[in-house]
Amino acid sequence: MKTAAKFLLFLLLLVTGFVFGNQIQNNGRLRIKVEGIRNNNGLIGISIYNSSSGFPNDQSKSLKTEFVTIKNNTVEITVDSLTQGYYAISAFHDENSNRKMETNWIGIPKEGVGVSNNAKGSFGPPKFNDAKFYFNKQEQTIILTLTYL
């Protein structure tokens, strides 16, 4: 009986280690590059969403938002320990560094904007489902190109 109990304990530890070990391996590094920036003025605001809630403009509902200084008309950030799943990214060129996207009176952005998959909106901003991608690698790079209207 003691041998059977030890064997079951061994199996339990083995399975537990395997399951938790795989969960740790499912975390990875996401590199986000923003291209097509027309000048080095201001900042680039980058938000990562793991649901459609708030996408693409409500930074308070994002998983993470970061404002980055522009160098040579490009920006790159790295997000470490991101878990496997669906994500969408939005970015905008905050030329006046007020951390808000400037729009005209009908809501059209005055500053450059872009989302993952370079998805485009139709009569409004792009949808989460069009911009989402599946993150499941140890390291993955997403490139967004800004559009100025």
DRENKE-166999 format. One record per residue: residue in one letter; residue number from 0; x, y, z of N, C-alpha, C in turn. Coordinates in nm, 2 decimals, always signed. Example, Ala and Ser with C-alpha at 12.3 -4.5 7.8 and 13.67 -1.06 7.14 Angstrom:
r rest = A&nr = 0&n.x = +1.32&n.y = -0.57&n.z = +0.78&ca.x = +1.23&ca.y = -0.45&ca.z = +0.78&c.x = +1.32&c.y = -0.33&c.z = +0.78
r rest = S&nr = 1&n.x = +1.28&n.y = -0.22&n.z = +0.71&ca.x = +1.37&ca.y = -0.11&ca.z = +0.71&c.x = +1.29&c.y = +0.00&c.z = +0.79
This chain:
r rest = M&nr = 0&n.x = +0.08&n.y = -0.12&n.z = +0.00&ca.x = +0.00&ca.y = +0.00&ca.z = +0.00&c.x = +0.09&c.y = +0.13&c.z = +0.00
r rest = K&nr = 1&n.x = +0.20&n.y = +0.12&n.z = +0.08&ca.x = +0.28&ca.y = +0.24&ca.z = +0.08&c.x = +0.35&c.y = +0.26&c.z = -0.05
r rest = T&nr = 2&n.x = +0.38&n.y = +0.16&n.z = -0.13&ca.x = +0.44&ca.y = +0.17&ca.z = -0.26&c.x = +0.34&c.y = +0.24&c.z = -0.36
r rest = A&nr = 3&n.x = +0.21&n.y = +0.20&n.z = -0.35&ca.x = +0.11&ca.y = +0.25&ca.z = -0.43&c.x = +0.09&c.y = +0.40&c.z = -0.40
r rest = A&nr = 4&n.x = +0.09&n.y = +0.43&n.z = -0.28&ca.x = +0.07&ca.y = +0.57&ca.z = -0.23&c.x = +0.18&c.y = +0.66&c.z = -0.28
r rest = K&nr = 5&n.x = +0.31&n.y = +0.61&n.z = -0.27&ca.x = +0.42&ca.y = +0.68&ca.z = -0.32&c.x = +0.42&c.y = +0.70&c.z = -0.47
r rest = F&nr = 6&n.x = +0.38&n.y = +0.59&n.z = -0.54&ca.x = +0.36&ca.y = +0.60&ca.z = -0.68&c.x = +0.26&c.y = +0.71&c.z = -0.73
r rest = L&nr = 7&n.x = +0.15&n.y = +0.71&n.z = -0.66&ca.x = +0.04&ca.y = +0.81&ca.z = -0.69&c.x = +0.09&c.y = +0.95&c.z = -0.66
r rest = L&nr = 8&n.x = +0.16&n.y = +0.96&n.z = -0.55&ca.x = +0.22&ca.y = +1.10&ca.z = -0.51&c.x = +0.32&c.y = +1.14&c.z = -0.62
r rest = F&nr = 9&n.x = +0.40&n.y = +1.05&n.z = -0.66&ca.x = +0.50&ca.y = +1.07&ca.z = -0.77&c.x = +0.43&c.y = +1.12&c.z = -0.90
r rest = L&nr = 10&n.x = +0.32&n.y = +1.05&n.z = -0.94&ca.x = +0.25&ca.y = +1.08&ca.z = -1.06&c.x = +0.18&c.y = +1.22&c.z = -1.04
r rest = L&nr = 11&n.x = +0.13&n.y = +1.25&n.z = -0.92&ca.x = +0.06&ca.y = +1.38&ca.z = -0.90&c.x = +0.17&c.y = +1.49&c.z = -0.91
r rest = L&nr = 12&n.x = +0.28&n.y = +1.47&n.z = -0.85&ca.x = +0.39&ca.y = +1.57&ca.z = -0.86&c.x = +0.43&c.y = +1.59&c.z = -1.01
r rest = L&nr = 13&n.x = +0.45&n.y = +1.48&n.z = -1.08&ca.x = +0.49&ca.y = +1.48&ca.z = -1.22&c.x = +0.39&c.y = +1.56&c.z = -1.30
r rest = V&nr = 14&n.x = +0.26&n.y = +1.53&n.z = -1.29&ca.x = +0.16&ca.y = +1.59&ca.z = -1.37&c.x = +0.15&c.y = +1.74&c.z = -1.33
r rest = T&nr = 15&n.x = +0.15&n.y = +1.77&n.z = -1.20&ca.x = +0.15&ca.y = +1.91&ca.z = -1.15&c.x = +0.26&c.y = +1.99&c.z = -1.21
r rest = G&nr = 16&n.x = +0.38&n.y = +1.93&n.z = -1.21&ca.x = +0.50&ca.y = +2.00&ca.z = -1.26&c.x = +0.48&c.y = +2.02&c.z = -1.41
r rest = F&nr = 17&n.x = +0.43&n.y = +1.92&n.z = -1.48&ca.x = +0.41&ca.y = +1.93&ca.z = -1.62&c.x = +0.31&c.y = +2.05&c.z = -1.66
r rest = V&nr = 18&n.x = +0.20&n.y = +2.05&n.z = -1.59&ca.x = +0.09&ca.y = +2.15&ca.z = -1.61&c.x = +0.14&c.y = +2.29&c.z = -1.58
r rest = F&nr = 19&n.x = +0.20&n.y = +2.31&n.z = -1.46&ca.x = +0.25&ca.y = +2.44&ca.z = -1.43&c.x = +0.37&c.y = +2.48&c.z = -1.51
r rest = G&nr = 20&n.x = +0.45&n.y = +2.39&n.z = -1.55&ca.x = +0.57&ca.y = +2.41&ca.z = -1.63&c.x = +0.52&c.y = +2.46&c.z = -1.77
r rest = N&nr = 21&n.x = +0.42&n.y = +2.40&n.z = -1.82&ca.x = +0.36&ca.y = +2.45&ca.z = -1.95&c.x = +0.30&c.y = +2.59&c.z = -1.94
r rest = Q&nr = 22&n.x = +0.24&n.y = +2.62&n.z = -1.83&ca.x = +0.18&ca.y = +2.75&ca.z = -1.81&c.x = +0.29&c.y = +2.86&c.z = -1.81
r rest = I&nr = 23&n.x = +0.40&n.y = +2.83&n.z = -1.75&ca.x = +0.51&ca.y = +2.92&ca.z = -1.74&c.x = +0.57&c.y = +2.94&c.z = -1.89
r rest = Q&nr = 24&n.x = +0.58&n.y = +2.83&n.z = -1.96&ca.x = +0.63&ca.y = +2.84&ca.z = -2.10&c.x = +0.53&c.y = +2.92&c.z = -2.19
r rest = N&nr = 25&n.x = +0.41&n.y = +2.93&n.z = -2.15&ca.x = +0.31&ca.y = +3.01&ca.z = -2.24&c.x = +0.32&c.y = +3.16&c.z = -2.22
r rest = N&nr = 26&n.x = +0.41&n.y = +3.20&n.z = -2.13&ca.x = +0.44&ca.y = +3.35&ca.z = -2.12&c.x = +0.54&c.y = +3.38&c.z = -2.22
r rest = G&nr = 27&n.x = +0.53&n.y = +3.50&n.z = -2.28&ca.x = +0.63&ca.y = +3.53&ca.z = -2.38&c.x = +0.66&c.y = +3.68&c.z = -2.39
r rest = R&nr = 28&n.x = +0.74&n.y = +3.72&n.z = -2.49&ca.x = +0.77&ca.y = +3.86&ca.z = -2.51&c.x = +0.71&c.y = +3.91&c.z = -2.64
r rest = L&nr = 29&n.x = +0.64&n.y = +4.02&n.z = -2.63&ca.x = +0.57&ca.y = +4.08&ca.z = -2.75&c.x = +0.65&c.y = +4.21&c.z = -2.78
r rest = R&nr = 30&n.x = +0.70&n.y = +4.22&n.z = -2.90&ca.x = +0.76&ca.y = +4.35&ca.z = -2.94&c.x = +0.66&c.y = +4.42&c.z = -3.03
r rest = I&nr = 31&n.x = +0.64&n.y = +4.54&n.z = -3.01&ca.x = +0.55&ca.y = +4.62&ca.z = -3.09&c.x = +0.63&c.y = +4.73&c.z = -3.15
r rest = K&nr = 32&n.x = +0.62&n.y = +4.74&n.z = -3.29&ca.x = +0.69&ca.y = +4.84&ca.z = -3.36&c.x = +0.58&c.y = +4.93&c.z = -3.43
r rest = V&nr = 33&n.x = +0.60&n.y = +5.06&n.z = -3.42&ca.x = +0.51&ca.y = +5.15&ca.z = -3.49&c.x = +0.59&c.y = +5.22&c.z = -3.60
r rest = E&nr = 34&n.x = +0.54&n.y = +5.21&n.z = -3.72&ca.x = +0.61&ca.y = +5.27&ca.z = -3.84&c.x = +0.51&c.y = +5.37&c.z = -3.90
r rest = G&nr = 35&n.x = +0.57&n.y = +5.45&n.z = -4.00&ca.x = +0.49&ca.y = +5.54&ca.z = -4.07&c.x = +0.46&c.y = +5.67&c.z = -4.00
r rest = I&nr = 36&n.x = +0.55&n.y = +5.70&n.z = -3.90&ca.x = +0.53&ca.y = +5.82&ca.z = -3.82&c.x = +0.59&c.y = +5.94&c.z = -3.90
r rest = R&nr = 37&n.x = +0.51&n.y = +6.04&n.z = -3.91&ca.x = +0.55&ca.y = +6.15&ca.z = -4.01&c.x = +0.66&c.y = +6.24&c.z = -3.95
r rest = N&nr = 38&n.x = +0.68&n.y = +6.25&n.z = -3.82&ca.x = +0.78&ca.y = +6.33&ca.z = -3.76&c.x = +0.81&c.y = +6.28&c.z = -3.62
r rest = N&nr = 39&n.x = +0.91&n.y = +6.34&n.z = -3.56&ca.x = +0.96&ca.y = +6.30&ca.z = -3.43&c.x = +0.89&c.y = +6.39&c.z = -3.32
r rest = N&nr = 40&n.x = +0.79&n.y = +6.47&n.z = -3.35&ca.x = +0.73&ca.y = +6.55&ca.z = -3.25&c.x = +0.64&c.y = +6.47&c.z = -3.16
r rest = G&nr = 41&n.x = +0.64&n.y = +6.50&n.z = -3.03&ca.x = +0.55&ca.y = +6.44&ca.z = -2.94&c.x = +0.58&c.y = +6.30&c.z = -2.90
r rest = L&nr = 42&n.x = +0.47&n.y = +6.22&n.z = -2.88&ca.x = +0.48&ca.y = +6.08&ca.z = -2.83&c.x = +0.40&c.y = +5.99&c.z = -2.91
r rest = I&nr = 43&n.x = +0.42&n.y = +5.86&n.z = -2.90&ca.x = +0.33&ca.y = +5.76&ca.z = -2.95&c.x = +0.27&c.y = +5.69&c.z = -2.83
r rest = G&nr = 44&n.x = +0.13&n.y = +5.69&n.z = -2.83&ca.x = +0.06&ca.y = +5.62&ca.z = -2.73&c.x = +0.02&c.y = +5.48&c.z = -2.78
r rest = I&nr = 45&n.x = +0.06&n.y = +5.38&n.z = -2.71&ca.x = +0.03&ca.y = +5.24&ca.z = -2.75&c.x = -0.05&c.y = +5.17&c.z = -2.64
r rest = S&nr = 46&n.x = -0.16&n.y = +5.11&n.z = -2.68&ca.x = -0.25&ca.y = +5.04&ca.z = -2.58&c.x = -0.27&c.y = +4.90&c.z = -2.63
r rest = I&nr = 47&n.x = -0.27&n.y = +4.81&n.z = -2.53&ca.x = -0.29&ca.y = +4.66&ca.z = -2.56&c.x = -0.42&c.y = +4.62&c.z = -2.49
r rest = Y&nr = 48&n.x = -0.51&n.y = +4.56&n.z = -2.57&ca.x = -0.64&ca.y = +4.52&ca.z = -2.52&c.x = -0.65&c.y = +4.37&c.z = -2.53
r rest = N&nr = 49&n.x = -0.72&n.y = +4.31&n.z = -2.44&ca.x = -0.74&ca.y = +4.16&ca.z = -2.44&c.x = -0.89&c.y = +4.13&c.z = -2.46
r rest = S&nr = 50&n.x = -0.97&n.y = +4.24&n.z = -2.49&ca.x = -1.11&ca.y = +4.22&ca.z = -2.52&c.x = -1.16&c.y = +4.34&c.z = -2.60
r rest = S&nr = 51&n.x = -1.28&n.y = +4.33&n.z = -2.65&ca.x = -1.33&ca.y = +4.45&ca.z = -2.73&c.x = -1.37&c.y = +4.57&c.z = -2.65
r rest = S&nr = 52&n.x = -1.38&n.y = +4.55&n.z = -2.52&ca.x = -1.42&ca.y = +4.66&ca.z = -2.43&c.x = -1.32&c.y = +4.77&c.z = -2.44
r rest = G&nr = 53&n.x = -1.37&n.y = +4.88&n.z = -2.49&ca.x = -1.28&ca.y = +5.00&ca.z = -2.49&c.x = -1.20&c.y = +5.02&c.z = -2.62
r rest = F&nr = 54&n.x = -1.18&n.y = +4.91&n.z = -2.69&ca.x = -1.09&ca.y = +4.91&ca.z = -2.81&c.x = -1.15&c.y = +5.00&c.z = -2.92
r rest = P&nr = 55&n.x = -1.08&n.y = +5.09&n.z = -2.98&ca.x = -0.94&ca.y = +5.11&ca.z = -2.97&c.x = -0.90&c.y = +5.24&c.z = -2.89
r rest = N&nr = 56&n.x = -1.00&n.y = +5.31&n.z = -2.84&ca.x = -0.97&ca.y = +5.45&ca.z = -2.79&c.x = -0.98&c.y = +5.47&c.z = -2.64
r rest = D&nr = 57&n.x = -1.04&n.y = +5.38&n.z = -2.57&ca.x = -1.05&ca.y = +5.40&ca.z = -2.42&c.x = -0.94&c.y = +5.33&c.z = -2.35
r rest = Q&nr = 58&n.x = -0.83&n.y = +5.41&n.z = -2.33&ca.x = -0.71&ca.y = +5.36&ca.z = -2.26&c.x = -0.74&c.y = +5.30&c.z = -2.12
r rest = S&nr = 59&n.x = -0.84&n.y = +5.35&n.z = -2.06&ca.x = -0.87&ca.y = +5.31&ca.z = -1.92&c.x = -0.91&c.y = +5.16&c.z = -1.92
r rest = K&nr = 60&n.x = -0.96&n.y = +5.11&n.z = -2.03&ca.x = -1.00&ca.y = +4.97&ca.z = -2.04&c.x = -0.89&c.y = +4.88&c.z = -2.11
r rest = S&nr = 61&n.x = -0.78&n.y = +4.93&n.z = -2.13&ca.x = -0.67&ca.y = +4.85&ca.z = -2.19&c.x = -0.60&c.y = +4.78&c.z = -2.09
r rest = L&nr = 62&n.x = -0.53&n.y = +4.67&n.z = -2.13&ca.x = -0.45&ca.y = +4.59&ca.z = -2.04&c.x = -0.33&c.y = +4.67&c.z = -2.00
r rest = K&nr = 63&n.x = -0.28&n.y = +4.75&n.z = -2.10&ca.x = -0.16&ca.y = +4.83&ca.z = -2.07&c.x = -0.15&c.y = +4.94&c.z = -2.17
r rest = T&nr = 64&n.x = -0.12&n.y = +5.06&n.z = -2.13&ca.x = -0.10&ca.y = +5.17&ca.z = -2.21&c.x = +0.04&c.y = +5.24&c.z = -2.18
r rest = E&nr = 65&n.x = +0.11&n.y = +5.27&n.z = -2.28&ca.x = +0.24&ca.y = +5.33&ca.z = -2.26&c.x = +0.26&c.y = +5.44&c.z = -2.37
r rest = F&nr = 66&n.x = +0.33&n.y = +5.55&n.z = -2.32&ca.x = +0.36&ca.y = +5.66&ca.z = -2.41&c.x = +0.51&c.y = +5.66&c.z = -2.43
r rest = V&nr = 67&n.x = +0.55&n.y = +5.66&n.z = -2.56&ca.x = +0.69&ca.y = +5.64&ca.z = -2.59&c.x = +0.75&c.y = +5.76&c.z = -2.68
r rest = T&nr = 68&n.x = +0.87&n.y = +5.80&n.z = -2.65&ca.x = +0.94&ca.y = +5.90&ca.z = -2.73&c.x = +0.97&c.y = +5.84&c.z = -2.87
r rest = I&nr = 69&n.x = +0.96&n.y = +5.93&n.z = -2.97&ca.x = +0.99&ca.y = +5.89&ca.z = -3.11&c.x = +1.13&c.y = +5.92&c.z = -3.14
r rest = K&nr = 70&n.x = +1.20&n.y = +5.82&n.z = -3.20&ca.x = +1.33&ca.y = +5.84&ca.z = -3.25&c.x = +1.34&c.y = +5.79&c.z = -3.40
r rest = N&nr = 71&n.x = +1.39&n.y = +5.87&n.z = -3.48&ca.x = +1.40&ca.y = +5.84&ca.z = -3.63&c.x = +1.27&c.y = +5.79&c.z = -3.69
r rest = N&nr = 72&n.x = +1.16&n.y = +5.86&n.z = -3.65&ca.x = +1.03&ca.y = +5.83&ca.z = -3.70&c.x = +0.98&c.y = +5.69&c.z = -3.68
r rest = T&nr = 73&n.x = +1.03&n.y = +5.63&n.z = -3.57&ca.x = +0.98&ca.y = +5.49&ca.z = -3.54&c.x = +0.98&c.y = +5.47&c.z = -3.39
r rest = V&nr = 74&n.x = +0.91&n.y = +5.38&n.z = -3.34&ca.x = +0.90&ca.y = +5.35&ca.z = -3.20&c.x = +0.89&c.y = +5.19&c.z = -3.18
r rest = E&nr = 75&n.x = +0.95&n.y = +5.15&n.z = -3.08&ca.x = +0.94&ca.y = +5.00&ca.z = -3.05&c.x = +0.93&c.y = +4.99&c.z = -2.89
r rest = I&nr = 76&n.x = +0.84&n.y = +4.91&n.z = -2.85&ca.x = +0.83&ca.y = +4.87&ca.z = -2.71&c.x = +0.82&c.y = +4.72&c.z = -2.70
r rest = T&nr = 77&n.x = +0.86&n.y = +4.67&n.z = -2.58&ca.x = +0.86&ca.y = +4.53&ca.z = -2.55&c.x = +0.77&c.y = +4.51&c.z = -2.43
r rest = V&nr = 78&n.x = +0.69&n.y = +4.41&n.z = -2.44&ca.x = +0.60&ca.y = +4.36&ca.z = -2.32&c.x = +0.65&c.y = +4.22&c.z = -2.29
r rest = D&nr = 79&n.x = +0.70&n.y = +4.21&n.z = -2.17&ca.x = +0.75&ca.y = +4.08&ca.z = -2.12&c.x = +0.64&c.y = +4.01&c.z = -2.04
r rest = S&nr = 80&n.x = +0.65&n.y = +3.88&n.z = -2.04&ca.x = +0.56&ca.y = +3.79&ca.z = -1.96&c.x = +0.42&c.y = +3.80&c.z = -2.00
r rest = L&nr = 81&n.x = +0.39&n.y = +3.82&n.z = -2.12&ca.x = +0.25&ca.y = +3.82&ca.z = -2.17&c.x = +0.20&c.y = +3.68&c.z = -2.19
r rest = T&nr = 82&n.x = +0.08&n.y = +3.66&n.z = -2.14&ca.x = +0.03&ca.y = +3.52&ca.z = -2.14&c.x = -0.04&c.y = +3.49&c.z = -2.28
r rest = Q&nr = 83&n.x = -0.05&n.y = +3.37&n.z = -2.31&ca.x = -0.11&ca.y = +3.33&ca.z = -2.44&c.x = -0.25&c.y = +3.37&c.z = -2.44
r rest = G&nr = 84&n.x = -0.29&n.y = +3.42&n.z = -2.56&ca.x = -0.43&ca.y = +3.46&ca.z = -2.58&c.x = -0.45&c.y = +3.56&c.z = -2.70
r rest = Y&nr = 85&n.x = -0.57&n.y = +3.61&n.z = -2.71&ca.x = -0.60&ca.y = +3.71&ca.z = -2.82&c.x = -0.58&c.y = +3.85&c.z = -2.76
r rest = Y&nr = 86&n.x = -0.52&n.y = +3.93&n.z = -2.85&ca.x = -0.49&ca.y = +4.07&ca.z = -2.82&c.x = -0.51&c.y = +4.16&c.z = -2.94
r rest = A&nr = 87&n.x = -0.54&n.y = +4.28&n.z = -2.92&ca.x = -0.54&ca.y = +4.38&ca.z = -3.02&c.x = -0.46&c.y = +4.51&c.z = -2.97
r rest = I&nr = 88&n.x = -0.40&n.y = +4.58&n.z = -3.06&ca.x = -0.31&ca.y = +4.69&ca.z = -3.02&c.x = -0.36&c.y = +4.81&c.z = -3.10
r rest = S&nr = 89&n.x = -0.37&n.y = +4.93&n.z = -3.03&ca.x = -0.40&ca.y = +5.05&ca.z = -3.10&c.x = -0.28&c.y = +5.15&c.z = -3.06
r rest = A&nr = 90&n.x = -0.25&n.y = +5.24&n.z = -3.16&ca.x = -0.15&ca.y = +5.34&ca.z = -3.14&c.x = -0.19&c.y = +5.47&c.z = -3.20
r rest = F&nr = 91&n.x = -0.15&n.y = +5.58&n.z = -3.14&ca.x = -0.17&ca.y = +5.71&ca.z = -3.20&c.x = -0.05&c.y = +5.80&c.z = -3.18
r rest = H&nr = 92&n.x = -0.03&n.y = +5.89&n.z = -3.27&ca.x = +0.08&ca.y = +5.99&ca.z = -3.27&c.x = +0.03&c.y = +6.11&c.z = -3.19
r rest = D&nr = 93&n.x = +0.07&n.y = +6.12&n.z = -3.07&ca.x = +0.03&ca.y = +6.24&ca.z = -2.98&c.x = +0.13&c.y = +6.35&c.z = -3.01
r rest = E&nr = 94&n.x = +0.11&n.y = +6.42&n.z = -3.12&ca.x = +0.20&ca.y = +6.52&ca.z = -3.16&c.x = +0.22&c.y = +6.64&c.z = -3.06
r rest = N&nr = 95&n.x = +0.12&n.y = +6.67&n.z = -2.99&ca.x = +0.13&ca.y = +6.78&ca.z = -2.89&c.x = +0.15&c.y = +6.73&c.z = -2.75
r rest = S&nr = 96&n.x = +0.18&n.y = +6.60&n.z = -2.73&ca.x = +0.21&ca.y = +6.54&ca.z = -2.60&c.x = +0.11&c.y = +6.56&c.z = -2.49
r rest = N&nr = 97&n.x = -0.01&n.y = +6.57&n.z = -2.52&ca.x = -0.12&ca.y = +6.59&ca.z = -2.41&c.x = -0.18&c.y = +6.46&c.z = -2.37
r rest = R&nr = 98&n.x = -0.13&n.y = +6.35&n.z = -2.43&ca.x = -0.18&ca.y = +6.21&ca.z = -2.40&c.x = -0.32&c.y = +6.19&c.z = -2.43
r rest = K&nr = 99&n.x = -0.37&n.y = +6.26&n.z = -2.53&ca.x = -0.51&ca.y = +6.25&ca.z = -2.57&c.x = -0.51&c.y = +6.26&c.z = -2.73
r rest = M&nr = 100&n.x = -0.59&n.y = +6.18&n.z = -2.79&ca.x = -0.60&ca.y = +6.18&ca.z = -2.94&c.x = -0.69&c.y = +6.30&c.z = -2.98
r rest = E&nr = 101&n.x = -0.64&n.y = +6.38&n.z = -3.06&ca.x = -0.71&ca.y = +6.50&ca.z = -3.11&c.x = -0.80&c.y = +6.46&c.z = -3.22
r rest = T&nr = 102&n.x = -0.93&n.y = +6.50&n.z = -3.22&ca.x = -1.02&ca.y = +6.47&ca.z = -3.33&c.x = -1.09&c.y = +6.59&c.z = -3.37
r rest = N&nr = 103&n.x = -1.15&n.y = +6.59&n.z = -3.49&ca.x = -1.23&ca.y = +6.70&ca.z = -3.54&c.x = -1.37&c.y = +6.69&c.z = -3.48
r rest = W&nr = 104&n.x = -1.46&n.y = +6.78&n.z = -3.52&ca.x = -1.59&ca.y = +6.79&ca.z = -3.45&c.x = -1.68&c.y = +6.67&c.z = -3.47
r rest = I&nr = 105&n.x = -1.65&n.y = +6.58&n.z = -3.57&ca.x = -1.73&ca.y = +6.46&ca.z = -3.59&c.x = -1.65&c.y = +6.33&c.z = -3.55
r rest = G&nr = 106&n.x = -1.54&n.y = +6.35&n.z = -3.48&ca.x = -1.47&ca.y = +6.24&ca.z = -3.42&c.x = -1.36&c.y = +6.18&c.z = -3.50
r rest = I&nr = 107&n.x = -1.33&n.y = +6.24&n.z = -3.62&ca.x = -1.22&ca.y = +6.18&ca.z = -3.70&c.x = -1.08&c.y = +6.23&c.z = -3.65
r rest = P&nr = 108&n.x = -0.99&n.y = +6.14&n.z = -3.63&ca.x = -0.86&ca.y = +6.17&ca.z = -3.57&c.x = -0.78&c.y = +6.28&c.z = -3.65
r rest = K&nr = 109&n.x = -0.73&n.y = +6.37&n.z = -3.58&ca.x = -0.64&ca.y = +6.47&ca.z = -3.64&c.x = -0.49&c.y = +6.43&c.z = -3.64
r rest = E&nr = 110&n.x = -0.47&n.y = +6.33&n.z = -3.56&ca.x = -0.33&ca.y = +6.27&ca.z = -3.54&c.x = -0.33&c.y = +6.13&c.z = -3.60
r rest = G&nr = 111&n.x = -0.21&n.y = +6.09&n.z = -3.63&ca.x = -0.19&ca.y = +5.95&ca.z = -3.69&c.x = -0.24&c.y = +5.84&c.z = -3.60
r rest = V&nr = 112&n.x = -0.31&n.y = +5.74&n.z = -3.66&ca.x = -0.36&ca.y = +5.63&ca.z = -3.58&c.x = -0.33&c.y = +5.50&c.z = -3.65
r rest = G&nr = 113&n.x = -0.33&n.y = +5.39&n.z = -3.58&ca.x = -0.31&ca.y = +5.26&ca.z = -3.63&c.x = -0.34&c.y = +5.15&c.z = -3.53
r rest = V&nr = 114&n.x = -0.38&n.y = +5.03&n.z = -3.59&ca.x = -0.41&ca.y = +4.92&ca.z = -3.50&c.x = -0.34&c.y = +4.80&c.z = -3.56
r rest = S&nr = 115&n.x = -0.33&n.y = +4.69&n.z = -3.47&ca.x = -0.27&ca.y = +4.57&ca.z = -3.52&c.x = -0.35&c.y = +4.51&c.z = -3.64
r rest = N&nr = 116&n.x = -0.28&n.y = +4.43&n.z = -3.72&ca.x = -0.32&ca.y = +4.38&ca.z = -3.85&c.x = -0.35&c.y = +4.49&c.z = -3.95
r rest = N&nr = 117&n.x = -0.31&n.y = +4.62&n.z = -3.91&ca.x = -0.34&ca.y = +4.74&ca.z = -3.99&c.x = -0.48&c.y = +4.74&c.z = -4.04
r rest = A&nr = 118&n.x = -0.57&n.y = +4.69&n.z = -3.95&ca.x = -0.72&ca.y = +4.69&ca.z = -3.98&c.x = -0.77&c.y = +4.83&c.z = -4.00
r rest = K&nr = 119&n.x = -0.86&n.y = +4.84&n.z = -4.08&ca.x = -0.92&ca.y = +4.97&ca.z = -4.11&c.x = -1.07&c.y = +4.97&c.z = -4.07
r rest = G&nr = 120&n.x = -1.12&n.y = +5.08&n.z = -4.02&ca.x = -1.26&ca.y = +5.09&ca.z = -3.99&c.x = -1.34&c.y = +5.13&c.z = -4.10
r rest = S&nr = 121&n.x = -1.47&n.y = +5.10&n.z = -4.09&ca.x = -1.57&ca.y = +5.14&ca.z = -4.19&c.x = -1.68&c.y = +5.22&c.z = -4.12
r rest = F&nr = 122&n.x = -1.68&n.y = +5.35&n.z = -4.15&ca.x = -1.78&ca.y = +5.44&ca.z = -4.08&c.x = -1.75&c.y = +5.44&c.z = -3.93
r rest = G&nr = 123&n.x = -1.63&n.y = +5.44&n.z = -3.89&ca.x = -1.59&ca.y = +5.44&ca.z = -3.74&c.x = -1.45&c.y = +5.37&c.z = -3.73
r rest = P&nr = 124&n.x = -1.41&n.y = +5.36&n.z = -3.60&ca.x = -1.28&ca.y = +5.29&ca.z = -3.58&c.x = -1.28&c.y = +5.14&c.z = -3.61
r rest = P&nr = 125&n.x = -1.17&n.y = +5.08&n.z = -3.63&ca.x = -1.16&ca.y = +4.94&ca.z = -3.66&c.x = -1.22&c.y = +4.86&c.z = -3.54
r rest = K&nr = 126&n.x = -1.27&n.y = +4.74&n.z = -3.57&ca.x = -1.32&ca.y = +4.65&ca.z = -3.47&c.x = -1.21&c.y = +4.57&c.z = -3.41
r rest = F&nr = 127&n.x = -1.23&n.y = +4.53&n.z = -3.28&ca.x = -1.14&ca.y = +4.44&ca.z = -3.21&c.x = -1.12&c.y = +4.31&c.z = -3.29
r rest = N&nr = 128&n.x = -1.22&n.y = +4.25&n.z = -3.34&ca.x = -1.21&ca.y = +4.12&ca.z = -3.42&c.x = -1.13&c.y = +4.14&c.z = -3.54
r rest = D&nr = 129&n.x = -1.12&n.y = +4.25&n.z = -3.60&ca.x = -1.04&ca.y = +4.27&ca.z = -3.72&c.x = -0.90&c.y = +4.30&c.z = -3.69
r rest = A&nr = 130&n.x = -0.87&n.y = +4.35&n.z = -3.57&ca.x = -0.74&ca.y = +4.38&ca.z = -3.52&c.x = -0.67&c.y = +4.28&c.z = -3.44
r rest = K&nr = 131&n.x = -0.75&n.y = +4.18&n.z = -3.39&ca.x = -0.69&ca.y = +4.09&ca.z = -3.29&c.x = -0.60&c.y = +3.99&c.z = -3.36
r rest = F&nr = 132&n.x = -0.51&n.y = +3.94&n.z = -3.28&ca.x = -0.41&ca.y = +3.84&ca.z = -3.32&c.x = -0.39&c.y = +3.74&c.z = -3.20
r rest = Y&nr = 133&n.x = -0.35&n.y = +3.62&n.z = -3.23&ca.x = -0.33&ca.y = +3.52&ca.z = -3.13&c.x = -0.18&c.y = +3.52&c.z = -3.09
r rest = F&nr = 134&n.x = -0.16&n.y = +3.55&n.z = -2.96&ca.x = -0.02&ca.y = +3.55&ca.z = -2.91&c.x = +0.01&c.y = +3.41&c.z = -2.84
r rest = N&nr = 135&n.x = +0.10&n.y = +3.34&n.z = -2.90&ca.x = +0.13&ca.y = +3.21&ca.z = -2.84&c.x = +0.28&c.y = +3.16&c.z = -2.86
r rest = K&nr = 136&n.x = +0.36&n.y = +3.26&n.z = -2.87&ca.x = +0.50&ca.y = +3.23&ca.z = -2.90&c.x = +0.59&c.y = +3.28&c.z = -2.78
r rest = Q&nr = 137&n.x = +0.71&n.y = +3.23&n.z = -2.78&ca.x = +0.81&ca.y = +3.28&ca.z = -2.68&c.x = +0.84&c.y = +3.43&c.z = -2.71
r rest = E&nr = 138&n.x = +0.85&n.y = +3.46&n.z = -2.84&ca.x = +0.87&ca.y = +3.60&ca.z = -2.88&c.x = +0.80&c.y = +3.62&c.z = -3.01
r rest = Q&nr = 139&n.x = +0.73&n.y = +3.73&n.z = -3.02&ca.x = +0.65&ca.y = +3.77&ca.z = -3.14&c.x = +0.66&c.y = +3.92&c.z = -3.16
r rest = T&nr = 140&n.x = +0.66&n.y = +3.96&n.z = -3.29&ca.x = +0.67&ca.y = +4.10&ca.z = -3.32&c.x = +0.54&c.y = +4.14&c.z = -3.40
r rest = I&nr = 141&n.x = +0.48&n.y = +4.25&n.z = -3.36&ca.x = +0.37&ca.y = +4.31&ca.z = -3.43&c.x = +0.41&c.y = +4.44&c.z = -3.48
r rest = I&nr = 142&n.x = +0.38&n.y = +4.47&n.z = -3.61&ca.x = +0.42&ca.y = +4.60&ca.z = -3.67&c.x = +0.29&c.y = +4.67&c.z = -3.71
r rest = L&nr = 143&n.x = +0.27&n.y = +4.79&n.z = -3.66&ca.x = +0.16&ca.y = +4.88&ca.z = -3.69&c.x = +0.21&c.y = +4.99&c.z = -3.78
r rest = T&nr = 144&n.x = +0.13&n.y = +5.03&n.z = -3.87&ca.x = +0.16&ca.y = +5.15&ca.z = -3.96&c.x = +0.06&c.y = +5.25&c.z = -3.93
r rest = L&nr = 145&n.x = +0.10&n.y = +5.37&n.z = -3.89&ca.x = +0.01&ca.y = +5.48&ca.z = -3.87&c.x = -0.04&c.y = +5.54&c.z = -4.00
r rest = T&nr = 146&n.x = -0.17&n.y = +5.58&n.z = -3.99&ca.x = -0.23&ca.y = +5.65&ca.z = -4.10&c.x = -0.27&c.y = +5.79&c.z = -4.06
r rest = Y&nr = 147&n.x = -0.25&n.y = +5.89&n.z = -4.14&ca.x = -0.29&ca.y = +6.03&ca.z = -4.11&c.x = -0.40&c.y = +6.07&c.z = -4.21
r rest = L&nr = 148&n.x = -0.51&n.y = +6.11&n.z = -4.15&ca.x = -0.62&ca.y = +6.15&ca.z = -4.24&c.x = -0.62&c.y = +6.29&c.z = -4.28
